[in-house]
Amino acid sequence: MSIRHLSLIALVAAFSPAFAATPLAAQLTAYASAARSENPAFAGFSAQRGEVLHRTEFGRGKPDSPACASCHGQDPRQPGTARSGKRIDPMALSVTPGRYADPAKVEKWFKRNCDEVLGRACTAQEKGDWLSFVASR
């Protein structure tokens, strides 16, 4: 585990003492391992890169969902709206603490949303960066 990754976990743990024992921490650890396999130069996750990923309009997926923020909104602490009009609960861990408790569900939504927004699967680093972003809010 990189120093940067450990620093992020320590920072989040400072705001949430129970974080170290959460499923999200285990997911970030798994994504870090996968990110190192994908890219030996992997140096840790970045909430800032996750925020850029959230807000960037890629234009390679579905035309009506060019960015994560298209449905989830610019502020992950606020609810979003799906293209169908259905309300999406806030993505921020501070508002919806149990949101990332089920790793299979997290993967299901990454698969669907990355395909629709990016037009491809997200990398492990992108997943970890984005989760770091919503965990920091």
Buried (B, 14 or more C-beta within 10 A) or exposed (E): EBEBBEEBBEBBBEEBEEBEEBEBBEBBBBBBEBBBEEEEEBEBBBBEBBBEBBEBEBEEBEEEBBBBBBBBBEBBBEBBEEEEEEEEEBBBBBBBEEBBEEEEEBEEEBEEBBBBBBEEEBBBBBBBBBBBBBBBB
